[in-house]
Amino acid sequence: MKRAIVAPTLLAGTALNELKQWLAITTTRDDAALIALLRAAIEACEGFTRQMSLQSTCEEMLPALRRWHRLSTNPVQAITSVHAIAPDGTRRMLDTGDYLFDITADGCGRVNLLVPVEEGRIALGFVAGLAVDWESLPVGLRHGIIRLAAHSYRMRNEGGSDGTPPAAVVALWQPWRRLRLV
């Protein structure tokens, strides 16, 4: 399963302003670098919690097998499209009677192909994320993202970071962590 973010959430507004306030930065000179640090911190948050923080439009490639397929991204808010993908990359939208989809109470998205699909792969379009925008993101997640981005900014010239979030950030994210039995 390969996920691609088709339409990411914009971070140039409130999120950037919060980070700049935390770092006491008043100029726009470092805005691009700060946005990159915010994106990296959001990815670290998603890796730790196993949940997409901010709603984005995504797509996952799945094998075209006649069984239930579970999306690797959580929480899914809506499944928007199902396309068959040919080996040459051409796409064909599947009819709504060719598949079933389900979004469970905990946000897991699933699709079940009801007919054989000759192309071999399907692309499932969906919207996933805990919050619609930065302002509606739970405070613990938001504050942890800001602290990790600020930590990365301050450590950028040190080179001594081992890549793990500081304990204070982990403590803020821990209540949101999803565990899964394998």
N, C-alpha and C positions, 0 to 999 in steps of 0.2 A: 504494500500500500504506500503510495507516494502522495503526500499532500502538497498542494500549491495554494498560496494565498493569492487570490485573484484581485481583491480590492482590500488593501490593508486600511486600518484606522489611521486617521491623520493625528499627529502628535504635536504639531507646531503651535497649538494654542495653550490651553490650560496646563497640560503636562509639562511642556517646556518652561512655562512661567514658574511652576512649582519647583522644578529642578533649579532654575536660575536663582530663585529666592533662597532655596536651601544652601546653595553655594555662594550666595551674595555676589552674583554676577549681574551687572547692569547693562553691559554692551551686547551687541548682536554678533560680535566677531566669532564666537565659538558655537553659534546656534546649530550649524550642521553637525558638528562633532557631538554636541549634547543630545541631539535627536538620535544619532546613531547609538549613543550610550543608552538612551531610553529604550530603543528597540532591542538592544542586546539584553537589557535588564528584564524587559517583558518576556523575551524568549527564555531567559533563565527561570523566571517565575512560572512560565508554562511548563518547562521541563520538570521543575520541582513539584508543582501542584498537579500536573497531568491534566490541566484544564486550560483552554484558551481564555485569556483574560478579557480582551476587548473584541467585540463582535467584528468579524470580517467575513467577506465572501470567499469561500474556499472551494477547492476541487480535489477529490481523491480518485486515483486510478485503482481499479479493482479487477480481478480476473472475471471473465464472463462465464461463471459457473452457476448452474441452477441450484442455488442454496442461499441461506441467509449469510450476508456479508456484514460485518460490523465495522463502522468507521473508526479510525484511530483517534479522531479529534472529538473532544468533548468541551462543553455541552453543546449539542446541536440544537439550534432554534428552529430551523426550517430546511427541508430538502427541496431544492428548486429545480433540478434537472437531472436527467439520466440520458447519457449519450453512449452509443456503441462507437468504439474507436478501432478503425481498420489498421493493419500493419503499416500502411503508408501515411497514417495520421489523419485521414479524413474521418469526419464525424457524421453520425446519423442519430437523430433524436428518437428514442424509443417511445412507442405508444404507451399511454398510461395503463393499458391492460396487459402489458408485457412484464410488469414488475409490481411488487408490493413494497411499501416502505413503512417504517415505524420509527417513532422517537419515543423512547422509554421515559418514565418519570424522572430518572436521574440524568437525562440528556444524552443517552447513547443513541446514535442514529444507525439504522440497519436497512438493508435493501435485499430483496429476494427476487431473483429473476425467475419468471414463470415460463418463459419460452427460450429455446436455444438461441444464442447470439453468435453468429458466425465470425464476427470480427475478432473475438478473442479477449478483448478488454472493454471495460465500461468506465466512463468518467462520471462521477456523481458530484453534482454541484450542490452546495449547501451554505447556510449561514450558521456560524458557530461563535460562541463567546459568552462569558458571564454577564458582561455589561455592554450596553449600547455605545457608551462613550466614556471618556476619562472621568468625568464628574460622577457618574453612577457606579464606578468601580468600587467594590468594598474598600473601606478605609485602610484595613490592614494590608491588603494587596497593593494598593496605590502607594502607601507610605513605604513599604518594602521595596517597591520598584524604584522610587525616588532615592532611597538610601543606597541601594546597590549601584545605581547610575552615578550618584555623587561619590561613592567609594571608588568606583572605577575611574572617575575623572581625577580624583586626588591621587590615585596610585598610578596614573598613566606613565609617569617618568620613573617610578620606583622599580618596576619589573619584577617585584617579589611576590605577586599574587599567585596563588595556586589554582585560581579559577572557581573556588567554592565561595558561595555567598557568606558574608559575615554572620555570626550567630544571631545577632539582633534581627537581621533580615529573615533568616530561617524561622525564628520565633514568630514573626509577623505572618509568614506564609503557612505555617504548620496547620492551622485550623482549616485551611482550604485544600489541603493535600488529599488526593484520592488514592486509595490503595486498591490494588486488584490482585486477587488470588489467581495464580496461573495454573 
